[in-house]
Amino acid sequence: MTRTHDPLDSEVNVPLRAVVGNPELALDPVVETLRPGALDAPVRWAHVSELRDPAPYLLGAELLLTAGVNLPEEPPEIDRYVRRLADSGISALGFGLTPGAYETLPPSLRTACIRHGLPLLIVQPRTPFLAISRAVSVALAEAGQREQRRIAVAREALTRAAGDGLGELAGALAGRLRAWVALVGVGDVLAAEHGAPSPLPAEVRELVATLRAGRGIRSATTELADGTHVFAQPVYPQATASHLVVVGRVARFDGADRAILSVGAALLGLAGRAGSDAAGLGATATALLLGETDVIGGDERRLVAGIAYRRGPTEAAARYDWLRARLDTPLVRLLPGPRFTAIVRESPEIGDLDRLRADGWLAVVGSPVSPDRLPDAAGEAELLLARAAALERPVVAEATSGLDALIAPDAAAGFAAQALAPLRELDRKGDRELVETLRTWLAHHGGWDRTAVELGVHRNSVRHRIGQIERALEVDLADPEIRMRLWFALRWSNQVTLR
């Protein structure tokens, strides 16, 4: 079963056996209440409560201590008391024997704990509850220190291994976690692995798909039929990262394991990206210098373009490495403005584009094209940027279809030139910016005020220009079909290469 990571799983804990086995506490477990593995249950705290029903106030994994001050007298009520505690997820119930109150363990409490599988510990009168709480606190502190030392040692070892490449790093991570490791890329291709099953089981592929479909900081787990516990997370905190790290072993992964995995995942992401970027860019540059033009491959690509949004990108967001990481491609070019262009294999999702906007970039994604048509895609990107600026949101072009697919490029260009010729002639004579006004006005769905703000003119100037356009073209722009034709004319005429 696949599930997302529960934050409580990462808290420091000690096994119940560490508390039961402390000779200074002299705790006597009721053997009949101990189901298999009960002493391995995690204890995160020791808590004293004499409430008749403390379950609503418990978080789970506590060692609950009581002297039975408000313990019900009737067996059915005691059974309900124990059932509620078991359902709350406590690790054990410690019952304190008290002279003059409960000098022996109530039989109905023993029976109820056996029935509900709740470990029951007898606390002798000579052992104060405070001593148990202190012992648990000390054990938790020592466990936390051990975890921190283990994480620090692992971090140093993994950092050294990263210098020797992905394979060595995957092996080092597998050794630290005593698990198999797989670095899963796009299309579930293994970029690196150590001891991982091949092919990956269907449950693991399902886990990867579930994680890729998420948003934000995520991880996920599943358990295979053979008892293997599998844990997966992206190489970067966001689930949109292209590569995921998947690890598996028989034992569950505790908080320290996950911390070590996070370090290893980040290093795998950096090592993998550095290696692939250097190799890919080096091969591309070499091929171009040798006169080979088909160096990007035959698969379709998309052009992503971005302009400054409002105050523009932050200092970090304006760097090449920041954009490369967010767009998952080394083919990024920063331009004055500021603006950028990038060539990507997979279209960023709207959520990713919204995050770019939050960081000061208004981005658009062009239609998928073959590599030889990428220079032509710049014209489409310009029109998409104008539309995005008008809408103040990212825009993604749909796959080439409809009129674009049905009309030959020469015919489209001829139609555009003829339709817009009167406006271009007036623009040349009087610098009236009628073509740009029409484009902006259509992008804003005929909104006078928004068009005026975009062009930096008064709304009356916009009205005057639109009137000139209608007279020059002899059309009525209130007609939606006329608007559609002119929009496509603007689109087909916009073959301007980004500079």
C-alpha positions in Angstrom: 0.0 0.0 0.0 1.4 3.4 -1.0 1.3 6.2 1.5 2.9 9.6 2.0 5.4 10.1 4.7 4.0 10.7 8.2 6.1 13.5 9.9 5.9 11.7 13.3 7.9 8.8 11.8 11.0 11.0 11.9 10.9 11.8 15.6 13.6 10.3 17.9 12.3 7.2 19.8 13.6 4.3 21.8 12.3 0.7 21.7 10.0 -0.4 24.5 12.6 -3.1 25.4 15.1 -0.4 26.3 12.7 0.9 29.0 11.6 -2.5 30.2 15.2 -3.7 30.3 16.4 -0.8 32.5 17.3 -2.6 35.8 16.9 0.7 37.8 13.2 0.8 37.0 12.4 -2.8 37.8 9.4 -2.9 35.5 7.6 -6.3 35.3 5.9 -6.9 31.9 2.7 -9.0 31.9 3.9 -11.6 29.4 0.5 -12.6 28.2 -0.1 -9.0 26.9 3.1 -9.0 24.8 2.3 -9.9 21.2 5.2 -10.6 18.8 7.3 -7.5 18.2 5.7 -5.6 21.1 9.0 -4.8 22.8 10.2 -3.3 19.5 7.4 -0.7 19.6 8.8 2.9 19.6 8.5 5.0 22.7 8.6 8.8 22.2 7.7 9.9 25.7 6.5 8.7 29.1 3.3 10.4 30.3 1.4 10.2 33.5 -2.4 10.5 33.3 -5.2 9.7 35.8 -8.0 10.8 33.5 -10.8 8.3 33.1 -10.4 8.6 29.3 -7.0 10.1 28.4 -7.1 8.9 24.7 -8.1 12.3 23.2 -5.0 13.9 24.6 -2.5 11.3 23.3 -0.3 11.6 20.2 0.7 7.9 20.0 3.8 6.0 20.9 3.7 7.1 24.6 4.4 4.9 27.6 1.3 5.9 29.6 1.6 5.6 33.4 -1.3 5.4 35.8 -1.9 4.5 39.5 -5.5 3.7 38.7 -6.9 6.7 40.6 -9.9 6.9 38.3 -9.8 3.4 37.0 -13.4 2.2 36.4 -14.7 -0.6 38.6 -16.9 -2.5 36.2 -15.1 -4.9 33.7 -16.9 -3.5 30.6 -15.8 0.0 31.5 -12.2 -1.2 32.0 -12.3 -2.9 28.7 -13.5 0.3 27.0 -10.7 2.2 28.8 -8.0 -0.2 27.5 -9.5 -0.3 24.0 -9.5 3.5 23.7 -5.8 3.5 24.8 -4.9 0.8 22.3 -6.7 2.7 19.5 -4.8 5.9 20.4 -1.5 4.1 19.5 0.3 4.1 22.9 3.2 1.7 23.1 2.4 0.4 26.6 0.5 1.0 29.8 2.4 1.1 33.0 0.2 0.4 36.1 1.7 1.5 39.4 1.0 -0.6 42.5 0.1 1.6 45.4 -0.2 0.5 49.1 -3.7 1.2 50.3 -5.1 1.5 46.8 -4.0 -1.2 44.3 -1.6 -3.6 46.0 -2.0 -6.1 43.1 -2.9 -5.8 39.5 -6.7 -5.7 38.8 -7.6 -9.0 37.0 -10.0 -7.2 34.7 -7.2 -4.8 33.6 -5.0 -7.8 32.8 -7.8 -9.4 30.8 -8.6 -6.3 28.8 -4.9 -5.7 27.9 -4.6 -9.3 26.7 -7.8 -9.0 24.6 -6.7 -5.8 22.9 -3.0 -6.6 22.7 -1.8 -3.6 24.8 1.5 -4.3 26.5 1.0 -4.0 30.3 3.9 -3.2 32.7 3.7 -3.5 36.5 5.4 -0.6 38.2 6.5 -1.6 41.8 5.8 0.9 44.7 9.5 1.6 45.0 9.7 3.0 41.5 8.4 6.6 41.2 6.7 7.6 37.9 9.2 10.5 37.8 12.1 8.0 37.6 10.5 6.4 34.6 9.9 9.7 32.9 13.5 10.7 33.6 14.9 7.4 32.3 12.9 7.7 29.1 14.0 11.3 28.6 17.7 10.3 29.1 17.3 7.4 26.7 15.7 9.7 24.1 18.5 12.2 24.4 21.2 9.6 24.0 19.3 8.1 21.0 19.2 11.6 19.4 22.9 12.1 19.9 23.6 8.7 18.3 21.4 9.5 15.4 23.2 12.9 14.9 26.6 11.2 15.0 25.5 8.6 12.5 24.1 11.2 10.2 27.2 13.3 10.4 29.5 10.4 9.6 27.3 9.3 6.7 27.2 12.8 5.3 31.0 13.0 5.2 31.3 9.5 3.6 28.6 10.3 1.0 30.3 13.6 0.2 33.6 11.9 -0.5 31.9 9.2 -2.6 30.2 11.9 -4.7 33.5 12.8 -6.2 33.9 9.4 -7.7 30.6 9.4 -9.7 27.1 8.2 -9.5 27.9 4.5 -9.2 30.2 5.0 -6.3 27.8 7.3 -4.6 24.9 4.9 -5.0 27.0 2.1 -3.5 28.0 4.2 -0.6 24.4 5.2 0.1 23.3 1.5 -0.1 26.0 0.6 2.4 25.0 3.3 4.9 21.3 2.3 4.7 21.9 -1.4 4.3 19.5 -1.3 1.4 19.3 -1.4 -2.3 19.3 1.9 -4.1 18.0 3.1 -7.5 18.1 6.5 -9.1 15.1 6.6 -11.4 15.0 9.1 -14.2 12.4 10.1 -16.8 10.6 7.1 -18.2 11.6 5.0 -15.2 15.1 4.6 -16.6 17.7 3.8 -14.0 20.4 6.5 -14.0 22.3 4.6 -11.3 21.7 1.7 -9.0 23.2 -0.6 -6.4 21.6 -4.0 -5.8 18.2 -2.8 -7.0 15.9 -5.4 -8.6 15.7 -5.3 -12.4 13.2 -4.5 -13.7 11.7 -2.6 -10.8 8.7 -4.3 -9.4 5.3 -3.0 -10.5 4.6 -1.7 -6.9 7.8 0.4 -7.1 6.8 1.8 -10.5 3.4 2.6 -9.1 5.1 4.3 -6.1 7.2 6.4 -8.4 4.2 7.5 -10.5 2.3 8.4 -7.3 5.2 10.6 -6.2 5.6 12.3 -9.5 1.9 13.2 -9.5 2.3 15.1 -6.2 3.2 18.7 -5.5 5.4 20.3 -2.9 7.8 18.5 -0.6 6.9 14.8 -0.7 8.0 11.3 -0.1 6.2 8.0 -0.3 6.5 4.4 1.0 5.1 1.0 0.1 5.7 -2.6 1.2 6.3 -5.4 -1.3 4.8 -8.8 -1.1 8.2 -10.2 0.2 8.2 -7.8 3.1 10.6 -5.3 1.6 9.9 -1.8 2.8 10.4 0.7 -0.1 10.9 4.5 0.4 11.1 7.1 -2.4 11.8 10.8 -2.6 12.9 13.3 -5.3 16.5 14.3 -5.5 15.4 17.9 -4.8 12.8 18.8 -2.1 10.1 19.4 -4.7 8.3 16.4 -6.2 8.7 18.0 -9.6 12.3 16.9 -9.8 13.0 14.6 -12.8 14.9 12.0 -10.8 13.8 10.1 -7.8 15.8 8.0 -5.4 14.2 4.7 -4.4 15.6 2.5 -1.6 14.4 -0.9 -0.3 15.2 -3.3 2.6 13.4 -5.6 5.0 13.6 -3.3 8.0 11.6 -0.1 8.1 13.4 3.2 7.6 13.7 5.4 10.7 14.3 9.1 11.1 18.1 8.8 10.8 17.7 6.7 7.7 15.6 9.3 6.1 18.0 12.1 7.0 20.8 10.1 5.4 18.7 9.4 2.4 18.0 13.1 2.0 21.7 13.8 1.9 22.4 11.0 -0.5 19.4 12.1 -2.7 20.7 15.6 -3.0 24.2 14.5 -3.8 22.9 12.1 -6.4 20.9 14.9 -8.0 23.9 17.2 -8.1 26.3 14.5 -9.3 23.9 13.3 -11.9 23.1 16.8 -13.2 26.7 17.9 -13.3 27.7 14.8 -15.2 24.8 14.9 -17.7 25.1 18.6 -18.3 28.8 18.5 -18.9 28.6 15.5 -21.2 25.6 16.9 -23.1 26.9 20.4 -23.5 30.3 19.2 -24.4 29.0 16.8 -27.1 26.7 19.6 -28.5 29.5 22.2 -28.7 31.9 19.7 -30.3 29.4 18.7 -32.9 28.6 22.3 -33.8 32.2 23.1 -34.2 32.6 20.2 -36.5 29.7 21.4 -38.7 27.2 18.9 -37.5 23.8 20.6 -37.2 21.6 17.7 -36.0 23.0 17.6 -32.5 19.8 17.9 -30.4 18.2 14.7 -31.5 15.1 13.8 -33.4 12.5 14.1 -30.5 10.3 17.1 -30.4 11.3 20.0 -28.1 9.5 23.0 -26.7 10.8 26.6 -26.4 10.2 28.2 -23.0 10.6 32.0 -22.9 10.3 34.3 -20.0 10.2 38.0 -19.3 10.4 40.0 -16.0 7.1 40.0 -14.1 6.3 43.1 -12.0 9.5 43.8 -10.0 11.4 41.1 -11.9 13.3 38.1 -10.8 15.2 38.0 -7.5 19.0 37.9 -7.6 18.9 34.1 -7.2 16.2 33.6 -9.8 18.1 35.6 -12.4 21.0 33.2 -12.4 21.6 30.5 -15.0 21.9 27.7 -12.5 18.6 28.6 -10.8 16.7 28.5 -14.1 18.5 25.3 -15.2 17.3 23.6 -12.0 13.8 24.8 -12.3 13.4 24.0 -16.0 15.4 20.8 -15.8 17.5 21.6 -18.8 21.0 23.0 -19.3 19.9 24.7 -22.6 19.1 28.0 -21.0 20.1 31.5 -22.3 19.7 34.6 -20.2 19.0 37.8 -22.2 18.9 41.5 -21.4 15.5 42.8 -20.2 15.8 40.6 -18.2 14.4 37.7 -20.2 15.4 34.1 -21.0 14.9 31.3 -23.5 15.2 27.6 -22.9 14.8 24.4 -24.8 13.1 21.6 -22.9 12.0 18.1 -23.6 8.9 18.1 -21.4 6.6 21.0 -21.0 6.7 22.5 -17.5 3.3 22.2 -15.8 1.2 25.2 -14.9 2.1 24.8 -11.2 5.8 25.1 -12.1 5.2 28.2 -14.2 3.2 29.8 -11.4 6.2 29.3 -9.1 8.4 31.0 -11.7 5.9 33.9 -11.7 6.1 34.1 -7.9 9.9 34.5 -8.3 9.6 37.3 -10.8 9.4 35.4 -14.2 6.4 35.4 -16.5 7.0 32.4 -18.7 5.4 30.8 -21.7 5.8 27.4 -23.4 5.6 27.0 -27.1 4.2 24.2 -29.2 6.2 21.0 -29.6 8.4 21.2 -32.7 11.2 19.2 -34.3 14.7 20.5 -33.5 15.1 21.9 -37.0 12.1 24.1 -36.5 13.2 25.6 -33.2 14.3 28.9 -34.8 10.8 29.4 -36.1 9.3 28.7 -32.6 10.7 32.1 -31.5 8.0 33.9 -33.3 5.3 31.9 -31.6 7.0 32.6 -28.2 6.9 36.4 -28.9 3.1 36.3 -29.4 2.6 34.0 -26.4 4.6 36.5 -24.3 2.4 39.3 -25.4 -0.7 37.3 -24.5 0.9 36.3 -21.1 1.7 40.0 -20.3 -1.9 40.9 -21.1 -3.3 38.1 -18.9 -0.6 38.5 -16.3 -0.3 34.7 -16.1 1.8 32.0 -17.8 0.6 30.6 -21.2 1.2 27.2 -22.7 0.6 26.6 -26.4 -1.3 23.5 -27.4 0.2 21.0 -29.7 0.2 22.0 -33.3 -3.3 21.4 -34.6 -6.3 23.1 -36.2 -5.4 26.0 -38.6 -1.7 25.7 -38.0 -1.8 22.1 -39.2 -4.2 22.7 -42.1 -2.7 25.9 -43.6 0.7 25.8 -45.3 3.2 28.2 -43.9 3.5 30.2 -47.2 -0.3 30.6 -47.4 -0.5 31.7 -43.8 2.3 34.2 -44.2 0.6 35.6 -47.4 -2.8 35.9 -45.6 -1.1 37.7 -42.7 0.8 40.1 -44.9 -2.4 41.0 -46.9 -4.6 41.3 -43.8 -2.2 43.6 -41.9 -0.8 45.6 -44.9 -2.9 48.7 -44.4 -2.0 48.9 -40.7 1.7 48.4 -41.4 1.6 51.2 -44.1 0.0 53.6 -41.6 2.5 52.7 -38.9 5.4 53.4 -41.4 4.0 56.8 -42.2 2.9 58.1 -38.8 4.5 55.9 -36.1 1.1 55.1 -34.8 1.8 51.6 -33.5 -1.5 50.3 -34.8 -0.3 46.7 -35.2 0.9 46.6 -31.6 -2.3 48.3 -30.4 -4.4 45.7 -32.2 -2.3 42.8 -30.8 -2.5 44.2 -27.2 -6.2 45.0 -27.5 -7.1 41.5 -28.8 -5.0 39.9 -26.1 -6.9 41.9 -23.5 -10.3 40.8 -25.0 -11.1 44.4 -26.0 -10.4 45.9 -22.6 -9.7 49.6 -23.0 -8.1 50.3 -19.6 -5.9 47.2 -19.5 -4.7 47.9 -23.1 -4.0 51.5 -22.2 -1.9 50.4 -19.2 0.0 47.9 -21.2 0.8 50.4 -24.0 1.4 53.3 -21.6 -1.2 55.6 -23.2 -4.5 57.1 -22.3 -7.6 55.0 -22.8 -8.9 57.6 -25.2 -5.8 57.1 -27.4 -6.6 53.4 -27.5 -10.2 54.1 -28.6 -8.9 56.5 -31.3 -6.4 53.9 -32.6 -9.0 51.1 -32.7 -11.2 53.4 -34.7 -8.4 54.0 -37.1 -7.8 50.3 -37.4 -11.5 49.6 -38.2 -11.5 52.3 -40.9 -8.2 51.2 -42.4 -9.3 47.6 -42.6 -12.9 48.4 -43.3 -14.1 45.9 -40.5 -16.1 45.9 -37.4 -14.1 44.7 -34.5 -17.2 43.9 -32.5 -17.5 40.9 -34.9 -15.9 37.9 -33.1 -15.0 36.2 -36.5 -13.1 39.4 -37.5 -11.2 39.3 -34.2 -10.3 35.7 -34.8 -9.0 36.3 -38.3 -6.9 39.2 -37.2 -5.5 37.3 -34.2 -4.3 34.5 -36.5 -2.9 37.1 -38.9 -0.9 38.6 -36.1 0.2 35.1 -35.0 1.4 34.1 -38.5 3.1 37.4 -39.1 5.0 37.3 -35.8 8.1 35.5 -37.1 10.6 37.6 -35.0 13.6 35.8 -33.6 14.3 36.4 -30.0 17.4 38.5 -29.5 
